[in-house]
Amino acid sequence: MTSEGLGLQATQRVVLFTQDDPLVLESGATLGPVEVAYETYGTLNADRSNAVYVCHALTGDAHAAGHHGDPARRGWWDTMIGPGKPVDTDRFFVISSNLLGGCQGTTGPGSDDPVTGRPYGLGFPLFTVRDLVQVHRALVHHLGVEHLAGAIGGSLGGMQVLQWAIDHPDAISAAVVVCASSRLSAQNIAFSAVAREAIMRDPDFQNGDYYGTGRTPDTGLTIARMMAHITYLSEASMREKFGRRLQHGDEPRFAFDVDFQVESYLQHQGEAFLTRFDANTYLYMTRVMDYFDAFADPLAVGARLEGTSTRFLVVSFDSDWRFDTEHSRGIVRQLQSWRVPVTFREIKSPWGHDSFLLDIPEYLKTVDAFLDRTATDLNI
């Protein structure tokens, strides 16, 4: 693998559903128009067989690789995508989109409701991982692709890949599911519940109708992000990064403002988040994860996957306590029970849940080998 990355990239937009031909959600609610922001990397080959879809996590967006003018500020999965990298743009045509309900170009709670002319706010319908996949498939078809060489995602992104492979067996040759879960534990739901409470109890939340008022629930969203960020790191990584080091000098100030370096770091993460994310989107995306239960009807799922040609790679990290390895093993056991071809790897990393975003050689080599085999089998 080379270390060179992609150059300047542009985000594109397309309307995939309209008021006359709306998106019908799993709940039965309809939504239109639905605009989707996306980026593509690499070139679609003549027989349109080399497409790989990238599914982002909770706070991601369409900009997965390359840069938007500043080469020092790369896409969120630039370690994974590019020439000679595991998702090799010299071989694959890579598609990355912002999720339905997002706030980075795809229709979401901050978009205008065509009925009222005002932002949806909490009037935006609740949706599911299955609905996210339905929009992904619409984009794939818009781009002229009928079958995917692969789909890859971490965390919530991995959930999308899993749901896609279940609902549309044989539509994907290789499914890469990284540090994900088939269903959230009570502890995970609890973390998200507290984050949502922080947002909704902010006096500036205004029942979700804060758009254009000059008041946004910044305090609540900052706290939600700070708490979530703790769960993305491991104790070992926090000890190495911060220990008990003080932010100002060598003596504690014995006050309630920021005194430890870890406090300063979390505060920075929370405040920086405000410039790129919408509080309502955070509510919706965390709820999507809460309700996800890929194997809720095991008989139906097993019948769908019987004889599937999709091969799975399931990856976990030994220090991830947000979705620990048992979550991944649960997915593997279910797939194996239906004789679905699946490879499992637990990767050593001190960095916790965020490991899936980092340059960890064993992890990147694992994904690279899996997708290389896929490309070879497909004559790409």
TAVEN-V44734 format. One line per field, one symbol per residue. phi: phi as a letter, one per 40 degrees, with the letter a starting at -180 (. if undefined). burial: I if it has 9 or more other C-alpha atoms within 8 Angstrom, else O. Layout:
phi: ???
burial: ???
//
This chain:
phi: .cccbcccbbcbbacbbbccbccccdcgcbaacbbbcabbbgbccccfbbcbcbbccdbcacccagabhbdcbcdcbcccbicgcdccccbbcbbbbccdgcbbhcdadccccccbgbddfcccccbbcccdcccdcccdcdcgbbbccaaaabgdcccccccdcccbdgcbcbbbbbfbacaccdccccdccccccdccccdccffgbccgcgbbcccccccdcccccdccbccccccccbfbcccbgbbccfacccbccccccccccccccccbbbccdccccccdcdccadbdbccccccccdgcccbbbbbbbcbcbcbcdccccccccccccbfccabbbbbcaccgdcdccbcbdccccccdccccccccccfc
burial: OOOOIIOIIOIOIOIIIIOOOIIOIIOOOOIIIIIIIIIOIIOIOOOIIIIIIIIIIIOOIIIIIIIIOOIOOIIIIIIIIIIIIIIIIIIIIIIIIIIIIIIIIIIIIIIIIOOOOOIIIIOOOOIIIIIIIOIIOIIIIOOOIOIIIIIIIIIIIIIIIIIIIIOOIIIIIIIIIIIIIIIIOOOIIOIIOIIIIIIIOIOIIOOIIIIOOOIIIIIIIIIIIIIIIOIIIIOOIIIOOIOOOIIOOOOOOOOOOOIIIIIIOIIOIIIOIIOOIIIIIIIIIIIIIIOIOOOOOOOOIIOIIIOIOIIIIIIIIIIIIIIIIOIIIIIIOOIIOIOIIIOIOIIOIIIIIIIOOOOOOOOIIOIIIIIIOIIOOOOI
//
